[in-house]
Every structure is written in C-alpha cells, then in structure tokens.
Amino acid sequence: QVYLGEDQIDLDQLIIRMAELTKNGAEERIYVRGDASADYGTVMKVMGVLSGAGYSKIGLITSQEQGQ
C-alpha cells in the first residue's frame, strides 16, 4: 500500500498527486517513510517512480523504536 500523507493512493497516481502538492515541482525535497512491515522493494519502487519523474531530492524518514 502506498500513501501520500494520510491518503492511500495507487502508485500510478503518485506523480500526478505530487505535482498538485509541490510548489517547486521536481526541485521540492521529498521524504519517503515506510513502517516496519513495509517491503523494501516497494519502498525502492516508490523512490524509483519519484526519481523517474525528475525528483532528485528524495530522503528516507526513520523512527526510533519505542524504549530506545
């Protein structure tokens, strides 16, 4: 499953929705976050779609486990 903010979207709609939300187009910094059950291949596919659309400032967000 792929989400943009709190909304679940189809991966083929990601770039269309990103274009609607970003002010600076492909120059915008984009952050990708996956939960503990996220498949690495899916995260890489999302990053690949963004990169293919010209977004070059892509970062990963991680969270510390509770109690650390």
Biopython code that builds the backbone (N, CA, C, O; Angstrom):
import numpy as np
from Bio.PDB.StructureBuilder import StructureBuilder

atoms = [
    (1, "GLN", "N", (0.838, -1.179, 0.000)),
    (1, "GLN", "CA", (0.000, 0.000, 0.000)),
    (1, "GLN", "C", (0.878, 1.236, 0.000)),
    (1, "GLN", "O", (1.904, 1.283, 0.678)),
    (2, "VAL", "N", (0.473, 2.223, -0.756)),
    (2, "VAL", "CA", (1.219, 3.473, -0.853)),
    (2, "VAL", "C", (0.314, 4.598, -0.378)),
    (2, "VAL", "O", (-0.850, 4.682, -0.770)),
    (3, "TYR", "N", (0.858, 5.459, 0.467)),
    (3, "TYR", "CA", (0.110, 6.599, 0.999)),
    (3, "TYR", "C", (0.820, 7.888, 0.629)),
    (3, "TYR", "O", (2.048, 7.948, 0.558)),
    (4, "LEU", "N", (0.034, 8.897, 0.401)),
    (4, "LEU", "CA", (0.544, 10.252, 0.249)),
    (4, "LEU", "C", (-0.112, 11.041, 1.371)),
    (4, "LEU", "O", (-1.305, 11.339, 1.319)),
    (5, "GLY", "N", (0.678, 11.377, 2.384)),
    (5, "GLY", "CA", (0.084, 11.923, 3.605)),
    (5, "GLY", "C", (-0.717, 10.820, 4.273)),
    (5, "GLY", "O", (-0.179, 9.747, 4.548)),
    (6, "GLU", "N", (-1.965, 11.060, 4.531)),
    (6, "GLU", "CA", (-2.838, 10.069, 5.164)),
    (6, "GLU", "C", (-3.720, 9.328, 4.160)),
    (6, "GLU", "O", (-4.495, 8.449, 4.540)),
    (7, "ASP", "N", (-3.601, 9.684, 2.870)),
    (7, "ASP", "CA", (-4.470, 9.124, 1.835)),
    (7, "ASP", "C", (-3.789, 7.983, 1.101)),
    (7, "ASP", "O", (-2.684, 8.139, 0.580)),
    (8, "GLN", "N", (-4.458, 6.823, 1.061)),
    (8, "GLN", "CA", (-3.939, 5.714, 0.279)),
    (8, "GLN", "C", (-4.165, 6.021, -1.203)),
    (8, "GLN", "O", (-5.255, 6.430, -1.603)),
    (9, "ILE", "N", (-3.122, 5.819, -2.009)),
    (9, "ILE", "CA", (-3.229, 6.087, -3.439)),
    (9, "ILE", "C", (-2.622, 4.930, -4.225)),
    (9, "ILE", "O", (-1.854, 4.133, -3.686)),
    (10, "ASP", "N", (-2.975, 4.851, -5.502)),
    (10, "ASP", "CA", (-2.327, 3.899, -6.399)),
    (10, "ASP", "C", (-0.989, 4.489, -6.819)),
    (10, "ASP", "O", (-0.868, 5.701, -6.996)),
    (11, "LEU", "N", (0.011, 3.638, -6.978)),
    (11, "LEU", "CA", (1.343, 4.108, -7.336)),
    (11, "LEU", "C", (1.324, 4.883, -8.653)),
    (11, "LEU", "O", (2.101, 5.821, -8.829)),
    (12, "ASP", "N", (0.442, 4.496, -9.579)),
    (12, "ASP", "CA", (0.395, 5.204, -10.857)),
    (12, "ASP", "C", (-0.191, 6.607, -10.736)),
    (12, "ASP", "O", (-0.123, 7.379, -11.692)),
    (13, "GLN", "N", (-0.759, 6.951, -9.599)),
    (13, "GLN", "CA", (-1.285, 8.295, -9.354)),
    (13, "GLN", "C", (-0.321, 9.176, -8.563)),
    (13, "GLN", "O", (-0.586, 10.361, -8.362)),
    (14, "LEU", "N", (0.790, 8.604, -8.116)),
    (14, "LEU", "CA", (1.714, 9.319, -7.239)),
    (14, "LEU", "C", (2.240, 10.611, -7.867)),
    (14, "LEU", "O", (2.202, 11.662, -7.228)),
    (15, "ILE", "N", (2.720, 10.550, -9.081)),
    (15, "ILE", "CA", (3.329, 11.727, -9.704)),
    (15, "ILE", "C", (2.278, 12.800, -9.975)),
    (15, "ILE", "O", (2.553, 13.990, -9.820)),
    (16, "ILE", "N", (1.098, 12.395, -10.370)),
    (16, "ILE", "CA", (0.017, 13.362, -10.596)),
    (16, "ILE", "C", (-0.304, 14.098, -9.304)),
    (16, "ILE", "O", (-0.431, 15.322, -9.297)),
    (17, "ARG", "N", (-0.433, 13.358, -8.218)),
    (17, "ARG", "CA", (-0.739, 13.970, -6.922)),
    (17, "ARG", "C", (0.419, 14.818, -6.408)),
    (17, "ARG", "O", (0.199, 15.869, -5.807)),
    (18, "MET", "N", (1.668, 14.362, -6.644)),
    (18, "MET", "CA", (2.827, 15.134, -6.216)),
    (18, "MET", "C", (2.859, 16.479, -6.930)),
    (18, "MET", "O", (3.153, 17.504, -6.314)),
    (19, "ALA", "N", (2.560, 16.480, -8.213)),
    (19, "ALA", "CA", (2.558, 17.725, -8.987)),
    (19, "ALA", "C", (1.532, 18.705, -8.442)),
    (19, "ALA", "O", (1.747, 19.917, -8.476)),
    (20, "GLU", "N", (0.410, 18.183, -7.935)),
    (20, "GLU", "CA", (-0.630, 19.039, -7.357)),
    (20, "GLU", "C", (-0.186, 19.640, -6.031)),
    (20, "GLU", "O", (-0.605, 20.743, -5.682)),
    (21, "LEU", "N", (0.649, 18.936, -5.296)),
    (21, "LEU", "CA", (1.014, 19.339, -3.931)),
    (21, "LEU", "C", (2.311, 20.125, -3.822)),
    (21, "LEU", "O", (2.480, 20.901, -2.882)),
    (22, "THR", "N", (3.217, 19.944, -4.751)),
    (22, "THR", "CA", (4.517, 20.596, -4.619)),
    (22, "THR", "C", (4.506, 21.989, -5.227)),
    (22, "THR", "O", (3.908, 22.222, -6.277)),
    (23, "LYS", "N", (5.173, 22.900, -4.554)),
    (23, "LYS", "CA", (5.247, 24.284, -5.011)),
    (23, "LYS", "C", (6.375, 24.477, -6.015)),
    (23, "LYS", "O", (6.255, 25.273, -6.946)),
    (24, "ASN", "N", (7.471, 23.747, -5.825)),
    (24, "ASN", "CA", (8.652, 23.931, -6.658)),
    (24, "ASN", "C", (8.868, 22.771, -7.629)),
    (24, "ASN", "O", (9.982, 22.574, -8.114)),
    (25, "GLY", "N", (7.827, 22.010, -7.916)),
    (25, "GLY", "CA", (7.948, 20.892, -8.847)),
    (25, "GLY", "C", (8.997, 19.899, -8.407)),
    (25, "GLY", "O", (9.081, 19.551, -7.229)),
    (26, "ALA", "N", (9.794, 19.445, -9.350)),
    (26, "ALA", "CA", (10.790, 18.420, -9.074)),
    (26, "ALA", "C", (11.932, 18.928, -8.195)),
    (26, "ALA", "O", (12.751, 18.129, -7.740)),
    (27, "GLU", "N", (12.008, 20.231, -7.947)),
    (27, "GLU", "CA", (13.036, 20.770, -7.062)),
    (27, "GLU", "C", (12.658, 20.618, -5.584)),
    (27, "GLU", "O", (13.486, 20.863, -4.707)),
    (28, "GLU", "N", (11.448, 20.226, -5.312)),
    (28, "GLU", "CA", (10.957, 20.050, -3.941)),
    (28, "GLU", "C", (11.672, 18.877, -3.277)),
    (28, "GLU", "O", (11.965, 17.876, -3.931)),
    (29, "ARG", "N", (11.953, 18.995, -1.983)),
    (29, "ARG", "CA", (12.517, 17.879, -1.223)),
    (29, "ARG", "C", (11.365, 16.947, -0.842)),
    (29, "ARG", "O", (10.349, 17.387, -0.304)),
    (30, "ILE", "N", (11.538, 15.660, -1.126)),
    (30, "ILE", "CA", (10.512, 14.649, -0.888)),
    (30, "ILE", "C", (11.038, 13.665, 0.154)),
    (30, "ILE", "O", (12.186, 13.226, 0.078)),
    (31, "TYR", "N", (10.200, 13.323, 1.119)),
    (31, "TYR", "CA", (10.564, 12.338, 2.135)),
    (31, "TYR", "C", (9.675, 11.113, 1.999)),
    (31, "TYR", "O", (8.456, 11.220, 1.869)),
    (32, "VAL", "N", (10.314, 9.939, 2.031)),
    (32, "VAL", "CA", (9.615, 8.661, 1.948)),
    (32, "VAL", "C", (9.763, 7.977, 3.294)),
    (32, "VAL", "O", (10.857, 7.918, 3.855)),
    (33, "ARG", "N", (8.648, 7.455, 3.811)),
    (33, "ARG", "CA", (8.670, 6.751, 5.099)),
    (33, "ARG", "C", (7.957, 5.419, 4.918)),
    (33, "ARG", "O", (6.906, 5.354, 4.280)),
    (34, "GLY", "N", (8.518, 4.371, 5.472)),
    (34, "GLY", "CA", (7.871, 3.059, 5.466)),
    (34, "GLY", "C", (7.754, 2.550, 6.879)),
    (34, "GLY", "O", (8.653, 2.759, 7.694)),
    (35, "ASP", "N", (6.652, 1.879, 7.182)),
    (35, "ASP", "CA", (6.527, 1.318, 8.531)),
    (35, "ASP", "C", (7.295, -0.001, 8.600)),
    (35, "ASP", "O", (7.883, -0.436, 7.610)),
    (36, "ALA", "N", (7.285, -0.624, 9.757)),
    (36, "ALA", "CA", (8.082, -1.834, 9.971)),
    (36, "ALA", "C", (7.684, -2.973, 9.041)),
    (36, "ALA", "O", (8.499, -3.853, 8.764)),
    (37, "SER", "N", (6.458, -2.971, 8.561)),
    (37, "SER", "CA", (6.021, -4.055, 7.682)),
    (37, "SER", "C", (6.227, -3.731, 6.204)),
    (37, "SER", "O", (5.896, -4.548, 5.345)),
    (38, "ALA", "N", (6.767, -2.559, 5.898)),
    (38, "ALA", "CA", (6.961, -2.159, 4.501)),
    (38, "ALA", "C", (8.001, -3.043, 3.828)),
    (38, "ALA", "O", (9.059, -3.323, 4.393)),
    (39, "ASP", "N", (7.689, -3.468, 2.640)),
    (39, "ASP", "CA", (8.586, -4.269, 1.836)),
    (39, "ASP", "C", (9.640, -3.349, 1.221)),
    (39, "ASP", "O", (9.297, -2.321, 0.636)),
    (40, "TYR", "N", (10.908, -3.705, 1.346)),
    (40, "TYR", "CA", (11.998, -2.875, 0.834)),
    (40, "TYR", "C", (11.829, -2.615, -0.661)),
    (40, "TYR", "O", (12.082, -1.507, -1.133)),
    (41, "GLY", "N", (11.405, -3.630, -1.400)),
    (41, "GLY", "CA", (11.208, -3.476, -2.836)),
    (41, "GLY", "C", (10.160, -2.438, -3.165)),
    (41, "GLY", "O", (10.311, -1.698, -4.137)),
    (42, "THR", "N", (9.100, -2.365, -2.378)),
    (42, "THR", "CA", (8.051, -1.375, -2.600)),
    (42, "THR", "C", (8.572, 0.026, -2.316)),
    (42, "THR", "O", (8.282, 0.958, -3.066)),
    (43, "VAL", "N", (9.332, 0.180, -1.252)),
    (43, "VAL", "CA", (9.920, 1.483, -0.931)),
    (43, "VAL", "C", (10.830, 1.925, -2.068)),
    (43, "VAL", "O", (10.804, 3.090, -2.463)),
    (44, "MET", "N", (11.633, 1.012, -2.599)),
    (44, "MET", "CA", (12.534, 1.335, -3.705)),
    (44, "MET", "C", (11.740, 1.660, -4.977)),
    (44, "MET", "O", (12.149, 2.520, -5.757)),
    (45, "LYS", "N", (10.613, 0.980, -5.187)),
    (45, "LYS", "CA", (9.782, 1.264, -6.353)),
    (45, "LYS", "C", (9.208, 2.676, -6.273)),
    (45, "LYS", "O", (9.187, 3.393, -7.273)),
    (46, "VAL", "N", (8.746, 3.078, -5.096)),
    (46, "VAL", "CA", (8.224, 4.436, -4.898)),
    (46, "VAL", "C", (9.325, 5.449, -5.183)),
    (46, "VAL", "O", (9.096, 6.442, -5.873)),
    (47, "MET", "N", (10.521, 5.199, -4.652)),
    (47, "MET", "CA", (11.632, 6.114, -4.881)),
    (47, "MET", "C", (12.008, 6.153, -6.362)),
    (47, "MET", "O", (12.368, 7.209, -6.881)),
    (48, "GLY", "N", (11.926, 5.019, -7.039)),
    (48, "GLY", "CA", (12.225, 4.967, -8.459)),
    (48, "GLY", "C", (11.229, 5.754, -9.293)),
    (48, "GLY", "O", (11.612, 6.428, -10.248)),
    (49, "VAL", "N", (9.951, 5.671, -8.937)),
    (49, "VAL", "CA", (8.918, 6.436, -9.642)),
    (49, "VAL", "C", (9.164, 7.925, -9.464)),
    (49, "VAL", "O", (9.077, 8.691, -10.424)),
    (50, "LEU", "N", (9.473, 8.339, -8.238)),
    (50, "LEU", "CA", (9.759, 9.749, -7.978)),
    (50, "LEU", "C", (10.992, 10.211, -8.747)),
    (50, "LEU", "O", (10.981, 11.274, -9.368)),
    (51, "SER", "N", (12.044, 9.415, -8.704)),
    (51, "SER", "CA", (13.278, 9.752, -9.400)),
    (51, "SER", "C", (13.050, 9.833, -10.909)),
    (51, "SER", "O", (13.565, 10.737, -11.567)),
    (52, "GLY", "N", (12.287, 8.901, -11.452)),
    (52, "GLY", "CA", (11.993, 8.890, -12.874)),
    (52, "GLY", "C", (11.210, 10.112, -13.325)),
    (52, "GLY", "O", (11.272, 10.500, -14.491)),
    (53, "ALA", "N", (10.477, 10.716, -12.405)),
    (53, "ALA", "CA", (9.699, 11.912, -12.716)),
    (53, "ALA", "C", (10.526, 13.188, -12.524)),
    (53, "ALA", "O", (10.014, 14.294, -12.701)),
    (54, "GLY", "N", (11.813, 13.032, -12.160)),
    (54, "GLY", "CA", (12.677, 14.196, -12.035)),
    (54, "GLY", "C", (12.924, 14.669, -10.619)),
    (54, "GLY", "O", (13.689, 15.612, -10.414)),
    (55, "TYR", "N", (12.295, 14.037, -9.630)),
    (55, "TYR", "CA", (12.541, 14.413, -8.241)),
    (55, "TYR", "C", (13.885, 13.827, -7.830)),
    (55, "TYR", "O", (14.044, 12.607, -7.794)),
    (56, "SER", "N", (14.854, 14.683, -7.520)),
    (56, "SER", "CA", (16.190, 14.203, -7.175)),
    (56, "SER", "C", (16.517, 14.380, -5.701)),
    (56, "SER", "O", (17.508, 13.827, -5.223)),
    (57, "LYS", "N", (15.715, 15.130, -4.978)),
    (57, "LYS", "CA", (15.953, 15.367, -3.554)),
    (57, "LYS", "C", (15.003, 14.484, -2.749)),
    (57, "LYS", "O", (14.002, 14.953, -2.208)),
    (58, "ILE", "N", (15.340, 13.194, -2.684)),
    (58, "ILE", "CA", (14.491, 12.209, -2.025)),
    (58, "ILE", "C", (15.211, 11.697, -0.796)),
    (58, "ILE", "O", (16.349, 11.237, -0.887)),
    (59, "GLY", "N", (14.563, 11.774, 0.346)),
    (59, "GLY", "CA", (15.147, 11.287, 1.588)),
    (59, "GLY", "C", (14.263, 10.239, 2.229)),
    (59, "GLY", "O", (13.075, 10.139, 1.926)),
    (60, "LEU", "N", (14.852, 9.464, 3.113)),
    (60, "LEU", "CA", (14.114, 8.462, 3.879)),
    (60, "LEU", "C", (13.946, 8.952, 5.303)),
    (60, "LEU", "O", (14.868, 9.515, 5.893)),
    (61, "ILE", "N", (12.766, 8.734, 5.846)),
    (61, "ILE", "CA", (12.500, 9.059, 7.245)),
    (61, "ILE", "C", (12.467, 7.770, 8.033)),
    (61, "ILE", "O", (11.818, 6.806, 7.627)),
    (62, "THR", "N", (13.160, 7.743, 9.151)),
    (62, "THR", "CA", (13.123, 6.588, 10.032)),
    (62, "THR", "C", (12.668, 7.047, 11.412)),
    (62, "THR", "O", (12.797, 8.219, 11.766)),
    (63, "SER", "N", (12.144, 6.120, 12.168)),
    (63, "SER", "CA", (11.779, 6.438, 13.546)),
    (63, "SER", "C", (12.462, 5.440, 14.460)),
    (63, "SER", "O", (12.662, 4.276, 14.111)),
    (64, "GLN", "N", (12.813, 5.925, 15.636)),
    (64, "GLN", "CA", (13.411, 5.040, 16.625)),
    (64, "GLN", "C", (12.336, 4.154, 17.210)),
    (64, "GLN", "O", (11.178, 4.547, 17.344)),
    (65, "GLU", "N", (12.757, 2.922, 17.563)),
    (65, "GLU", "CA", (11.820, 2.030, 18.222)),
    (65, "GLU", "C", (11.509, 2.574, 19.615)),
    (65, "GLU", "O", (12.342, 3.228, 20.241)),
    (66, "GLN", "N", (10.310, 2.295, 20.080)),
    (66, "GLN", "CA", (9.902, 2.721, 21.419)),
    (66, "GLN", "C", (10.860, 2.141, 22.452)),
    (66, "GLN", "O", (11.253, 0.978, 22.359)),
    (67, "GLY", "N", (11.232, 2.948, 23.430)),
    (67, "GLY", "CA", (12.087, 2.496, 24.509)),
    (67, "GLY", "C", (13.570, 2.653, 24.236)),
    (67, "GLY", "O", (14.389, 2.238, 25.056)),
    (68, "GLN", "N", (13.941, 3.244, 23.099)),
    (68, "GLN", "CA", (15.363, 3.429, 22.828)),
    (68, "GLN", "C", (15.762, 4.846, 23.008)),
    (68, "GLN", "O", (16.930, 5.187, 22.821)),
]
sb = StructureBuilder()
sb.init_structure("model")
sb.init_model(0)
sb.init_chain("A")
sb.init_seg("    ")
for serial, (resi, resn, name, xyz) in enumerate(atoms, 1):
    if name == "N":
        sb.init_residue(resn, " ", resi, " ")
    sb.init_atom(name, np.array(xyz, "f"), 0.0, 1.0, " ", f" {name:<3s}", serial, name[0])
structure = sb.get_structure()
